[in-house]
Amino acid sequence: MELWASKWLMSFNINKCEVLQISLINIIEHSYMLYDHPLRNVNEAKYLGVIIDSKLNFNKQIDSVCKKANSTLAFLKRNLYSCKREIKSDAYLTYVRPVLEYAVCSWAPHTKRNIDKLEIVQRRAARFVMKDHRRTSSVTEMIDKLKWNSLNHRRDTIRLQMMFKIIHQIVDLNLPDYITFNRRITRGHNYKLTIPHIRIDPYKFSFFPVIITLWNKLPNETVSATTIDMFTNLITK
């Protein structure tokens, strides 16, 4: 029995195992061992495609996302330059924008530096699609003409969709214990949540504290939608 079980035990590649300590203050150095082998201490690590850093500011993640998105956009520019506007627009929406929004609920930016950095990619894409690189041209008008929402607006929509799925148990994810329904407020809808008291930015601008404020402002008809598609249609209006 022991020999059979040992065949199925998970084995770890020591060289791929790292220690990431998350703290806003000075980190106390400590050595960790796995199978008598010391593990490397790192300042950031990639988990399921998202770079998590020791300060939780996600600067490295956003830099990586922008680099990959710009690289893909450059590929489209080289190969689709002479194509029709509709083809170029579809290519951007299919191959570039998903890169800018992958797992965005976990790392959505709150600083102007990071918000602008992501929007610049879409602005470059708008010039490519409209085939207009003149300095005097308005990129904002191009984006309006293409009917693209800002990436910041889309992130709010994506996070609201996730909150809807959590509230209505469409995904296997529960609200944290420190977030409860606010039954004392009678105005609005019945799914209002308490807003936790927060002082530090990594927590203040994380998923739940940010999206609860938007969620609580939604009308009852919207939060009570019976399907995610219905909810999405209502919030995008």
Secondary structure, DSSP 8 states (H G I E B T S, - for coil): -HHHHHHHS----GGG-EEE---SS-------EETTEE-EEESEEEETTEEEETTS--HHHHHHHHHHHHHHHHHHHHHHTTS-HHHHHHHIIIIIHHHHHTTHHHH---SHHHHHHHHHHHHHHHHHHHT---TTS-HHHHHHHHT---HHHHHHHHHHHHHHHHHTTSSS----TT--B-TT--SS-TT-B------SHHHHTSHHHHHHHHHHHS-HHHHT-SSHHHHHHHHH-
